[in-house]
Amino acid sequence: MTLLHSNFPVRWLAALACALLLAGCGTKKNAAEDAEEERFHMVRGENQEDYVEFVGNVTYVPFEGGFYGLVEGTNMYDPLLLPKEYQQDGLQVKVRARLRDWVSGRNWGRMVHVVAIERCCEKQEEDD
């Protein structure tokens, strides 16, 4: 019993040191860093550079279960929740979208949240 009793302070101190070490891992940044980060997100959310406008084509991408993407020149965009009426391969559309810094499992194009979309540039039949 004396042997267990003599190791008690060492075990208690080791447990206390581990608890303090783990508690220190979750410490917050200082107030100035928190304020700067919040300001950055507020400004970034309103920044027009986070948006893209283009005329492009809807394209069906047959991998990862199949999905519809948007292509404008060499730029590829992976739209979040593209409305059903625009899920037509080859459809030409005018798009305003917010760029997202997210990553999807598809690994195809830049993710965007479509803010506005409309059919455009449809050829009108010429009268003979």
C-alpha positions as CSV (number, residue, x, y, z in Angstrom):
1,M,0.0,0.0,0.0
2,T,2.9,2.3,0.6
3,L,4.1,1.7,-2.9
4,L,0.8,2.8,-4.5
5,H,0.6,5.7,-2.2
6,S,4.1,7.0,-3.1
7,N,3.2,6.9,-6.8
8,F,0.0,8.8,-6.3
9,P,1.4,12.3,-6.5
10,V,3.4,11.5,-9.7
11,R,0.3,10.1,-11.4
12,W,-1.8,13.0,-10.3
13,L,0.7,15.5,-11.6
14,A,1.0,13.6,-14.9
15,A,-2.8,13.7,-15.3
16,L,-2.9,17.4,-14.4
17,A,-0.2,18.1,-17.0
18,C,-2.0,16.2,-19.7
19,A,-5.3,18.1,-18.9
20,L,-3.6,21.5,-19.1
21,L,-1.8,20.5,-22.3
22,L,-5.1,19.5,-23.9
23,A,-6.9,22.5,-22.6
24,G,-4.2,24.7,-24.2
25,C,-4.9,23.2,-27.7
26,G,-8.3,24.8,-27.9
27,T,-7.4,28.3,-26.9
28,K,-8.9,31.1,-28.9
29,K,-7.0,33.7,-30.8
30,N,-6.6,37.1,-29.2
31,A,-9.5,39.7,-29.6
32,A,-7.7,41.6,-32.3
33,E,-7.3,38.5,-34.5
34,D,-11.0,37.6,-33.9
35,A,-12.1,41.1,-34.9
36,E,-9.9,41.1,-38.0
37,E,-11.2,37.7,-39.1
38,E,-14.9,38.8,-38.6
39,R,-14.3,42.0,-40.6
40,F,-12.7,40.0,-43.4
41,H,-15.7,37.7,-43.7
42,M,-18.1,40.6,-43.6
43,V,-16.2,42.5,-46.3
44,R,-15.6,39.3,-48.3
45,G,-19.3,38.5,-48.2
46,E,-20.2,41.9,-49.8
47,N,-17.2,42.0,-52.2
48,Q,-18.3,42.1,-55.9
49,E,-15.1,40.3,-56.8
50,D,-16.7,37.2,-55.2
51,Y,-19.2,37.1,-58.1
52,V,-18.9,36.1,-61.7
53,E,-21.2,37.0,-64.6
54,F,-20.9,35.2,-67.9
55,V,-22.7,33.7,-70.9
56,G,-21.9,30.0,-71.2
57,N,-23.3,26.6,-71.8
58,V,-24.8,24.0,-69.5
59,T,-23.0,20.7,-69.9
60,Y,-23.7,17.2,-68.7
61,V,-20.7,15.6,-67.0
62,P,-21.1,11.8,-66.9
63,F,-18.8,11.0,-64.0
64,E,-19.5,10.8,-60.2
65,G,-23.1,9.8,-60.8
66,G,-23.6,12.5,-63.5
67,F,-24.3,16.2,-62.9
68,Y,-24.7,19.4,-64.8
69,G,-21.9,22.0,-65.0
70,L,-21.5,25.4,-66.5
71,V,-18.8,26.1,-69.1
72,E,-17.6,29.5,-70.3
73,G,-14.6,29.4,-72.6
74,T,-12.0,27.5,-70.7
75,N,-13.7,28.1,-67.3
76,M,-15.7,25.4,-65.7
77,Y,-18.1,26.0,-62.9
78,D,-19.8,23.4,-60.6
79,P,-23.1,25.0,-59.7
80,L,-24.9,24.2,-56.4
81,L,-28.5,23.2,-57.0
82,L,-28.9,24.2,-60.6
83,P,-32.7,24.5,-61.2
84,K,-34.2,21.5,-63.1
85,E,-35.4,23.6,-66.0
86,Y,-31.8,24.5,-66.8
87,Q,-30.4,21.0,-66.6
88,Q,-30.2,20.6,-70.4
89,D,-27.0,19.7,-72.1
90,G,-25.9,22.4,-74.5
91,L,-28.3,25.0,-73.2
92,Q,-26.9,28.5,-73.5
93,V,-27.4,30.6,-70.4
94,K,-26.6,34.0,-68.9
95,V,-25.4,33.4,-65.3
96,R,-24.6,35.5,-62.2
97,A,-23.0,33.4,-59.5
98,R,-21.2,33.7,-56.3
99,L,-17.8,32.0,-56.2
100,R,-17.3,29.5,-53.4
101,D,-14.0,28.3,-52.0
102,W,-15.4,24.9,-51.3
103,V,-14.2,21.6,-52.5
104,S,-16.5,18.8,-53.7
105,G,-15.8,15.2,-54.3
106,R,-16.4,15.8,-58.0
107,N,-13.2,17.8,-58.4
108,W,-14.6,19.4,-61.5
109,G,-14.6,23.2,-62.0
110,R,-15.0,26.0,-59.5
111,M,-17.9,25.7,-57.2
112,V,-20.5,28.5,-57.5
113,H,-23.9,29.4,-56.0
114,V,-26.1,30.5,-58.9
115,V,-27.7,33.8,-57.9
116,A,-29.4,34.5,-61.3
117,I,-29.7,32.4,-64.5
118,E,-31.7,32.8,-67.7
119,R,-31.8,31.3,-71.1
120,C,-30.2,33.5,-73.7
121,C,-29.0,34.0,-77.2
122,E,-31.6,31.7,-78.6
123,K,-31.6,31.9,-82.4
124,Q,-34.7,33.4,-83.9
125,E,-36.1,31.9,-87.0
126,E,-35.5,34.1,-90.0
127,D,-38.4,35.0,-92.2
128,D,-37.9,34.1,-95.9
